[in-house]
Amino acid sequence: MPTFRWLILGLILVVGCASHQTEPATAQHYTENARRAYEAALDEFNDRSWESATSMFEQVKREYSYSRYARLAELRLGDIAYEQQKFPEAVTAYRSFVHDHPNDADAGYARFRVCKALFEQTGESVLLPPLEERDLAAANDAYSALQSFIADYPLYERRPEAEYMLEFVTGLLARHELYVARFYLNLDKFEPAVDRIYFTLKRFQNSGLEPEALVLLGETRLKMHQYAEAREVFSSLLAKYPASAFTLPARKFLKYLDEHPQPTSLAVE
């Protein structure tokens, strides 16, 4: 009989220990476990072991979804896509983070990385088709994203880099519009050419291509026999951009207008 009582007591102690071991972790334990799991994944990330890092960050997101480390894991997954030059996937990951956590302290970082990933898809490369044949959807997306980012984060530490990217993308898009305008001009489709030039001047301000656009506009006005308007355009270029190389063709056109008040031929040698 005493043996039976000791057996019962032993079972109670075993069950008690087991129940204690399966008790839910405290908030402190939960956060600590999340931190350890995130840091282990981060070690793989820093070693550029993308496959294992991806798996481990995904696990952090699943198992510790209520922790700060789950959100950090989301960002690192975007970083992994970026580092592998999977830029569309990176953009999706970063934008998802901003959408889900708009007030997070790292929302600015995520938006900057959206800009970077879009910008990387617009860069010059011998592997890319000529500008006139290129799909500029990413460039337009980058232009809008950069403008919005700079407006919303005027004091961001990497603002100068964002401004450089915006300048580059603005020039890229403006050059494309002027290419299309010249295409129309060569076909004697003057109104579409004028529309493209005005669109370029209005939307892509500070592109650095304003003098070139004005020369093209003045030339188009000449071919439309709008001589007063052409003279005004060329004179405006000389006044606004006196140091530009495009003052040379502008002066040449003005000289031609002075020497031919009612020109019968608009060809300028």
N, C-alpha and C positions, 0 to 999 in steps of 0.2 A: 504493500500500500504506500509506504513512503516513496518507494521508487516511482510509482505512478504519479504522485504529486510533483516530484522533481521533473518528471517528463513534461507534465503540463506547464510547469513554470518555465522550463526551457523553451517550449513552443511559444509561450507568450513573449519571452524576451526576443526570440528570433523575429516574430511578427512585428514587434515594436520597433526593432532596428530596421526592418525592411520598410515599414511605413515611414519611418523618419528619413530614410534615404530617398524615397520617391516624392517627398514633399516638394511643391513648386519652389523654384529658386526665388530669392528675394529680389527686389528691384536692383539692389546693389550687385548681386551675383549676375543678374541678367545683363546689366550694362558691362560688367567686367568680362563676362564671356563674349559679349559682342565685340568689345575692344580687342580681345585676344584673337578672335576669329578674323577681324578686319586686318589687324597687324600682320597676321600670318599670310593673308592674301596679298597684303601690300609688299611683303618680302618677295613673293613670286612676281609681282608687278615690277618691282625694281630690278629683278633679275631678267626681266623681259620674257618670262615664261608665260606667254599670253594665254595658252590653253588652260593651264592649271589655275592661273590667276582669275580667269573668267569664271571657271567652275566655283572657285572659293568665294568670289564676290557675290555670285548668284546665290550661294548658300547663305551668306550673311544677310542678303535681302530677304530670303525666305524665313530664316529662323529668328531673325532679330528685327522684324519689320517695324517695330515700334521704337527702335533706337536711332540715335543720330548716325550710328555707323552704317545703317542700311542706306541712308541717303548718301553718305560718302561712297558707299559701294556703287551706287548708281552713277555717280560722277566718274569713278575709276573705270567703270565699264565703257563709258563714253571715251575716256582717255585711251583705253586699249584699242578701240576702233580707230581713233585718230592716229595713234602710233603705228597702226598697221595700214594706214592710208585708206581706210574704209570710210571716207569722208561722209557720204550720205548716211551711213549707219551712225556715225558720230553725231551728226547734226540731229538725227532723230532722238538719240539718247539724251543729248543736252537739252533739247527743246522739251522733251518729256519731263525732265527734272524741273525746268522752269515752270512748266504748266502745273505740275503737281505740288511744287514748293515755291511759290512766287515770292514769299517773304523770307526764304532761307538766306543765311549769311553768304552762301556760295552761289546765289542766283546770278550775281554779277559775273562770277567766274564762268558759269555755264553759258551765259549769253556771249561773253567774249570768245569762248571756244566755238560757239556757233559761227561767229564771224570768221574766226580763223579757218575752220573747216570749209566754209563756203569760199573763202578767199583762195584756199589751196586748190580749188577746182577751177579757178579762173586764171592761174598763172601762165606766163609765157613758157612754151616748151616746143622743142622741135617735133615732139610727138603729137602736138595739137594741130588741128587743121587751120588754114588761114582764117584771119579774123572774120572775113565776109562769109565764111562757110560754117562758123562755129555757133553752137547753141549757147546763147548767153543767158539762159535761165538762171544758172547759178550766180552769174555776175550781177544780174538784176536783184536776186535775192540777197546777195552779199551787200549790195549798195543800200538796200532798205534796212537790213539788219544793222549795218554799221552806223547809218544815220541815227537810227533809234537808240543804239547802244551809247553813242557819244552824247546824245541829248540827255539820256537817263543817268549816265555815270560820268559827269564832267570831271570828277576828281579821281577816277580810276587810275591806278598806278601805271597801267600799260596803255593809257590814252594815246600817247605819241605813236605807238605802233598801230593802234586803231585808226588814227588820222592818216598815217601813211597808207594803210590798206584802202581807206576810203578814197584817197587821192588817186591811187593806182586804178581802182575799179571805175571811178568816175571817168578817168581818161580813156579806159578801155571801152566803156559804153559810148562815150562821146565820139571816139574815133569810128566806131561802128556806124553811128548815125550819120556822120559826115560821109562815110563810104557809100551809104545808101543814097544820100543826097546827090553825090557825084554820079552815081549810077543813073538816077533819074535825069540829071542834067545832060548827060551824054545821050540820052534818048529823047532830048528836047521836051521832057515832061517837067515843065518849069514849076507849076504850082506844087506838086508833090515834093520837089526839091526844096522849095521855099519853106514848106511846112516842116520838113525834117530839120532844116537848119534852125528855124525858130524854136522847135521842140528841144533841140540840143542846147541852145543858148539859155532857154528857160529852166530846163530840168537839171542840167549838169553844169551849174554855175561853178566857177573856180576850177574848171577842168584843165586850164592852161591852153585850151584849144580855141579860145574865143577869137583871136586874130585870124586864124585859119578859117574859122566859120564865117567871119565877116567878109573876108576876101571872096569866099565861095558865094555868099549871099549877094555881094555887089556884082560879081560876074553873072550870076543868074538874072539879076535885075537888068543888066545890060542886054542880055540875050532876049529879055522880055520887052526890050525897047523902053524900059522905065528909067530914063537917063537921070532925071532929078533924084529919084530914089537911090540909084546906084551911086551917084556922087555923094549923097548924104551918108551912105554906108561907108564908103572909102574914107571920107573925111572924119567920120566918127572913129574909125580904126586908128588913124594917125593921131587923133587927140587922146584916145584912151590908152593906146599901146605904142608909144613912140619908139620904144627900144626893141620892138618885135621885128624879126626878119621879114614878116609879112607886110611891113610898111613898103618894101620894095615893089611888089606887084601892085599894091594899092596906089602908089605914086605913078606907076606906069599906066594904070587904068585912068587915073585922073588926068594925066598928061594927054592921053588919047582923047578923052572927053573934051579937053580944052582945045585940041587941034581939030576936032571933028564935032562941031556943035550939033550937026544933024547927020550922024554917021550912017552910011549906007552899008558898011560892012563892019561887023563887030569882032572880026578876028584880030587878035593882038599878037604880034610877033615877039 
